[in-house]
């Protein structure tokens, strides 16, 4: 009897151990491969269709971008559809959007985008409370109009919003004072890490507000600040820099990020993008 019990326990241990090993082998990143169009800003002027062919060859099926100079928005949509690429999010200029959402809504509808992203809030030498208050009001207004058109407004952090304020930062102020019905957020992991924030903790701090993500990495040894700027050569292939990408992706999975866009601002993007894609595809839980 004792031998039978011991054997069953041994068998159970083997099964449990095997299942754990199997779980550890599960891919960490299972979403479509997305790309921020700004990555290829040096390529678009040389040929839009050829650039789209290159992007398709990388296995990209989702993009964040918008209209491209040199091609009508209607034709761009046709070229994207032809290659099986969906423009799920478009960028919008803060000032233009705060004045009128009409053109942005038209562009989003033409391209089939469900999200509009604002990546920069105009400000002085430093980002202050008055600027944050104005941004909150502008985002709430524009976000309401976009929602009525079936589109979600997201604000993309850019590093300068993390000035201390009360028991947190001005970024916390923006999150807490924008209406969740009208305003969501896009996490740029480099522009969260560069000013000294922990991107994974920031995702978990506001689990219902994040919808999109920019996947980027920062060169090791670079000292950050609150400027919202750093040389483009400090953008490196994912997994080669200082940012803990696996922990961020685990947190992103928990909060339900909808779409991920690789953004590489370096001059070496054509070399680094394949490295980045191979890295995220190879990550295991």
C-alpha positions in Angstrom: 0.0 0.0 0.0 2.8 2.4 1.0 4.6 1.6 -2.3 1.4 2.5 -4.2 1.1 5.8 -2.4 4.7 6.6 -2.9 4.4 5.8 -6.6 1.3 8.0 -7.0 3.1 10.9 -5.3 6.1 10.4 -7.5 3.9 10.3 -10.6 2.1 13.4 -9.5 5.4 15.2 -9.0 6.5 14.3 -12.5 3.2 15.5 -14.0 3.3 18.8 -12.0 6.9 19.4 -12.9 6.3 18.7 -16.6 3.3 21.0 -16.7 5.4 23.7 -15.0 8.2 23.2 -17.6 5.6 23.4 -20.3 4.1 26.6 -18.9 7.6 28.2 -18.8 7.9 27.4 -22.5 4.9 29.4 -23.5 5.5 32.5 -25.6 5.4 35.7 -23.6 4.4 37.8 -26.7 1.5 36.5 -28.7 0.1 39.6 -30.3 0.4 40.6 -33.9 3.6 42.4 -34.8 2.9 46.1 -35.0 5.1 49.0 -36.1 5.1 52.8 -35.6 5.3 54.4 -39.1 7.7 57.1 -37.7 10.4 54.3 -37.5 10.6 54.4 -41.3 10.6 58.2 -41.7 13.9 58.0 -43.6 12.4 55.5 -46.1 8.9 57.0 -47.0 10.3 59.8 -49.2 12.2 57.2 -51.2 9.1 55.2 -52.1 5.9 54.6 -50.1 4.9 51.3 -51.8 8.5 49.9 -51.6 8.6 50.8 -47.9 5.3 49.1 -47.3 6.7 46.0 -49.1 9.7 46.1 -46.7 7.4 46.4 -43.7 5.2 43.5 -44.9 8.3 41.4 -45.4 9.1 41.8 -41.7 5.9 40.2 -40.8 4.2 43.4 -39.6 0.4 43.2 -39.8 -0.5 46.3 -37.7 0.6 49.9 -37.9 0.3 53.2 -36.1 0.9 56.2 -38.3 -1.5 58.3 -40.4 -1.5 60.0 -43.8 1.8 60.0 -45.6 3.1 62.9 -47.8 3.2 61.8 -51.4 0.1 59.6 -51.4 -3.6 60.3 -50.8 -5.1 58.8 -47.7 -7.5 56.8 -49.8 -4.7 55.3 -51.8 -2.7 54.6 -48.7 -5.6 52.6 -47.4 -5.7 50.6 -50.6 -2.0 49.9 -50.4 -2.3 48.8 -46.8 -5.2 46.5 -47.5 -3.4 45.0 -50.5 -0.6 43.9 -48.1 -2.8 42.8 -45.2 -1.7 45.6 -42.9 -4.2 47.3 -40.7 -3.6 50.9 -39.6 -5.2 50.6 -36.1 -4.0 53.9 -34.7 -3.1 57.3 -36.2 -1.2 60.2 -34.7 -2.6 63.7 -34.3 -1.0 67.0 -33.6 -2.1 68.4 -30.2 -2.8 72.0 -31.4 -4.7 70.8 -34.5 -6.8 68.3 -32.5 -7.6 70.9 -29.8 -8.9 73.3 -32.4 -10.9 70.7 -34.4 -11.3 66.9 -34.5 -13.0 66.9 -37.9 -10.0 66.1 -40.1 -8.6 63.6 -37.6 -11.9 61.7 -37.6 -12.0 61.7 -41.4 -8.4 60.4 -41.6 -9.1 57.7 -39.0 -12.2 56.6 -40.8 -10.5 56.5 -44.1 -7.6 54.4 -42.8 -9.8 52.2 -40.6 -8.2 53.3 -37.4 -9.9 52.8 -34.0 -7.4 54.9 -32.0 -6.0 58.4 -32.3 -2.7 59.1 -30.4 -1.3 62.4 -29.3 2.5 62.1 -28.5 3.5 65.6 -27.5 1.9 68.4 -25.4 3.5 71.8 -26.3 5.1 73.3 -23.3 7.9 75.7 -22.1 11.3 74.8 -20.8 9.6 72.6 -18.2 6.3 70.9 -18.1 4.1 72.6 -15.4 0.8 72.3 -13.7 -1.0 74.9 -15.8 0.1 73.1 -19.0 -1.2 69.8 -17.5 -4.5 71.4 -16.6 -5.0 72.8 -20.1 -4.1 69.4 -21.6 -6.7 67.7 -19.4 -9.4 70.1 -20.6 -8.3 69.7 -24.3 -8.1 65.9 -24.0 -11.5 65.6 -22.4 -13.1 67.7 -25.1 -11.4 66.1 -28.0 -11.8 62.6 -26.5 -15.6 63.1 -26.2 -15.9 64.1 -29.8 -13.8 61.2 -30.9 -15.7 58.7 -28.9 -19.0 59.9 -30.5 -17.3 59.0 -33.8 -16.4 55.5 -32.5 -12.7 56.3 -31.9 -10.6 56.2 -28.8 -8.2 59.0 -27.9 -4.9 58.0 -26.3 -2.1 60.2 -24.9 1.4 58.9 -25.3 3.7 59.7 -22.4 7.0 61.4 -23.5 9.0 61.7 -20.4 8.6 65.4 -19.4 5.3 64.7 -17.6 6.9 63.1 -14.6 7.8 66.2 -12.7 6.9 65.7 -9.0 3.4 66.9 -8.0 1.8 66.4 -4.6 2.3 62.7 -3.8 3.0 61.7 -7.4 3.8 63.4 -10.7 2.1 65.6 -13.3 1.5 62.5 -15.3 -0.6 61.1 -12.4 -2.5 64.4 -12.4 -3.3 64.0 -16.1 -4.5 60.4 -15.6 -6.6 61.2 -12.6 -8.3 64.3 -14.1 -9.0 63.0 -17.6 -12.4 61.3 -18.1 -11.8 57.5 -18.5 -14.7 57.4 -20.9 -13.0 59.8 -23.3 -9.2 59.5 -22.7 -7.0 56.5 -22.6 -3.2 56.1 -22.7 -0.4 54.7 -24.8 2.7 53.5 -22.9 6.0 54.4 -24.5 8.4 52.2 -22.5 11.5 54.2 -23.3 9.8 57.5 -22.4 8.7 56.0 -19.1 12.1 54.5 -18.2 14.2 57.5 -19.3 12.8 59.9 -16.7 13.2 57.2 -14.0 9.8 55.5 -13.9 9.2 51.8 -13.8 7.1 51.0 -16.9 5.7 47.8 -15.5 4.7 49.4 -12.2 3.1 52.3 -14.1 1.0 49.9 -16.2 -0.2 48.2 -13.0 -0.9 51.5 -11.3 -3.5 52.4 -13.9 -4.7 49.0 -15.2 -7.8 50.2 -16.9 -6.3 53.2 -18.7 -3.6 51.8 -21.0 -4.7 50.6 -24.4 -1.6 50.8 -26.7 2.2 50.4 -26.3 5.4 51.5 -28.0 8.1 48.8 -27.7 11.5 50.4 -27.5 14.8 49.9 -25.7 17.4 52.4 -24.3 21.1 52.0 -24.7 22.8 50.8 -21.5 24.5 53.4 -19.4 22.4 56.3 -20.7 21.5 58.7 -17.9 17.9 59.9 -18.1 16.2 63.2 -17.3 12.8 65.0 -17.7 13.6 66.6 -21.0 11.6 64.2 -23.2 14.6 64.0 -25.5 17.7 61.9 -26.1 19.9 61.3 -29.2 18.2 58.8 -31.5 21.3 56.6 -31.4 20.3 55.7 -27.9 17.4 53.7 -29.3 18.6 50.1 -29.5 17.2 46.7 -30.5 14.9 45.2 -27.9 16.8 43.0 -25.5 20.1 44.8 -25.9 19.4 47.8 -23.8 18.7 48.7 -20.2 14.9 48.2 -20.1 13.4 45.1 -18.6 11.2 44.1 -21.5 9.9 40.8 -20.1 8.6 42.3 -16.9 6.8 45.1 -19.0 5.2 42.5 -21.3 4.0 40.5 -18.3 2.4 43.6 -16.8 1.0 44.6 -20.2 -0.6 41.1 -20.5 -2.2 41.6 -17.1 -3.7 45.0 -17.9 -4.8 43.9 -21.4 -2.9 46.1 -23.8 -4.7 45.9 -27.1 -2.0 46.7 -29.6 1.9 46.9 -29.6 4.0 49.0 -32.0 7.7 48.7 -32.4 9.2 52.1 -32.6 12.9 52.5 -33.4 14.1 56.1 -33.9 17.7 55.1 -34.5 19.5 55.5 -37.9 20.1 51.7 -37.7 16.4 50.8 -37.7 16.6 48.6 -40.8 19.2 46.4 -39.0 17.6 46.6 -35.5 13.9 45.9 -36.4 14.6 42.3 -37.4 16.6 41.8 -34.2 13.7 43.3 -32.1 11.1 41.1 -33.7 13.3 37.9 -33.2 13.7 38.9 -29.6 10.1 39.4 -28.7 9.1 36.2 -30.6 11.7 34.3 -28.6 10.6 35.4 -25.2 9.0 32.7 -23.0 7.0 32.9 -19.8 
